[in-house]
Amino acid sequence: MDCGYRVHHRSVWGYLLAKVIAPFANRSARAIVTRQFAYVMALPGLYEEAIARLVTDDHSSHFLDPAVSSITITRISVAEALSPNFG
């Protein structure tokens, strides 16, 4: 948000995506997921670099072009969010 109270559409999309993937029932788990998601979103290019590194190291084809495939977004479970190594 800038001084004119304008918000970029990518910030709104990131906020909504964080709400979709975070657990609903447990507030502490939701806070952990949202915080970790914000860490990834705050560093431009971090996710793309990690995917590129995974593809070159793994040589797998399980990453499909989003333009030609459908995706399913699932909510992270409370047990996963509260696990010690979630971050």
N, C-alpha and C positions, 0 to 999 in steps of 0.2 A: 504494500500500500504506500502510495506516495503522499506528499503534502496536500494534494488536491483530493485525497480519499479515493483515488482511482486504483482499481485492482486489475492486474493482467489476467487474461483468460486462462493462462497456464497455471496460475496460482489457484484459481477457483477449481480447475479440473483436478489438480493435485490434492486439494483439500477434500473434494468429493470422493476421489479414489481412496484416500486414507480412511474416510468414514465407511466406505463399502467393505474394505478388506479387514478392518479392525473388528475384534470380537464385540458383540453387543451387550451381553449380559454382565460381564465383569469389568468394572470401571478401571481397575488397575491394569488389567491386561490390555484394555483399549488404549490407555495412556502410553503403555510401553510400545505397542505397535505403531501408534501415531508418531511418537517421538523418533523411533528408528526409521520410519518412512520419511519423516522430515529431514533426517540426517542425509539420507540418500538423495532426496530431491534438492537439498540445499547446495550440493556440489555438482555444478554443471558437467555433464559428460561422464560422471562416475559410473552410472549404470551401463552406458554404451561401452565404456572401456572394459568393464567386467564381462559383459557378454562377448565382446570381441576376443578377449583373453581366453574365455571358456571355449569358444568355437575353435580357436587355433590350437589350444592345448588338448582338447577332447576329440576334435575332428568328427564330431557327431552331427547329425542332420536333424536334431529334434527341435531346432529353432526354425520356424517357418515364416515366410514373408506375411506380415499381417494383412497386406492388401489382398491376398489370395486365400486366406484361411480365416476361420472363425476362432474366437477365443472364449474361454470360460473364466470368469472372475469368481473366486471362491473366498469366503471369509476365513481368516486365520483362526484356528481354535484357541481356546483359553489356555489349554495345556501347552501348546506350542509357544504362545506369547509369554507365558510365565516360566518357560524353561530357562535355565541359566545361560545357555549359549545362543539365545535368540538374536542378540546383537551381532 
